[in-house]
Amino acid sequence: MYKATIGIEVHSQIKTRSKMFCGCKVEFLSAPNTNICSICMGEPGVLPYTNEKAILLAIRAALALNAQINKKSVFARKNYYYPDLTKGYQITQSVPLAENGYVVINTENGEKKITIHRIHIEEDTGKLFHTNDKVSMIDFNRSGVPLLEIVTDPVIENEKEAISYLKRLRQIIRYIDISGADMEKGQFRCEPNISVSKDNRRGIKTEVKNLNSLKAVEKAIKYEIERQITILEKGGKIIQQTMLWDEKEQVTKTMRSKEGIAEYRYFKEPDLIPLIITNEMINEQKELIPELPQSKFNRLVKEYNIGINEAEILIDNPRLSNYFEKSIEKGCGIKESLGWITTDIMGILNKSEKKFSYLKITPQHLADLYKYIENKIINMNIAKNILHEIAFTGEPVDKYIKSKNLIQITDTKSIEKIIDEILEENPTEVKRYLKGNNKLFGFFVGQAMKKMGGKANPTIVNKLLKDILNRR
Ligand SMILES: [Zn+2]
């Protein structure tokens, strides 16, 4: 049996207003090559200086990732030539900001620690655009944008674990607010390295680049594991190389054979002094770390006795879980709030392709709806309809119910009258029902509810209908 071993390198942009080693603006949609200066373009004689905010945010990330911070870390030049790197080198760290961290993920066999080897600060490169007519263009606006590189140990065993890790990592980064971590904007990029072997020695690994979504990461890892096993089964050898994921063909393709570390000719950045981290800096950042996803997950499951899948949905967005907890605080039922949030509200947002921040339904709305249901003034279906209607208007629940006359019909006399009418209008169905076709009961309920605009109390309708039919 082959066993896969996977490590993942993540580059997350750090959310700052200016670049890592100069004062240029960081802005995603600026016109090409407008946010550049002699420092980030690497002209001779310029002196880079470090962005304090980026360092503080990186410290916050290292703490949230349970890593040990090096009080003294060192910037270094990684030398290589590529068109998107005008300087001919990238500033990174030879002694990293932090080491030995971990992220906890949930697997089928319980919690698993994905250990992190190192976390360091570096600068982003420019961006190449390849057009169809054999012309390539470069935008240097991105060159020098602060990046955090987070490297795991090779402890991931399959694509599912890889995705769980990446999701959890992205959640942590968003919770501590150091990056938008939007993959489509290139703010969160992952490069898995994959090897397979039959024993405990790690096989030769390949690295996959050009992954623009978690779906692509999952498919590429799966594909690469299978590709390597097929080669080994045929008696072939794996070549250590960098692969590109081809989204169109859904395959990995050779990009270049792997350069060794020596080829980068790392050396100490002569223009930057070592980075000294003080206890004050660390303590200040510690204070700013909120409850993190995994503890929130465990707490929600325990405190509210909710399912694992629902807890995962809630914690994916801290605003969503806060929203849920607020609604309970305001008096909404746990089951009802959970159902409305995870199916109705998420459904409404998905369908309208709108973000959570556009939603006008507040936790108070949910608590109010719950109160109306508890007092048997409206039924669940009406409540769901109301959610859809007020999603982006935020009209108060009581006002909406009154204006649309949605108060539940509980008066047995009027419900009986409607049932009599329904049975009269459907004589054939009544005959078939009385002959033993019990399935038609649901049809009668549906007809009666429809005639009362969905406002009847379903329990009463069911009971009265049964009584009336039994008398026939
Ligand atoms: Zn600049």
Boltz pocket constraint, residues with backbone or C-beta under 6 A from the ligand:
constraints:
  - pocket:
      binder: B
      contacts: [[A, 19], [A, 22], [A, 23], [A, 24], [A, 35], [A, 36], [A, 37], [A, 38], [A, 39], [A, 40], [A, 41], [A, 143], [A, 144]]
      max_distance: 6.0
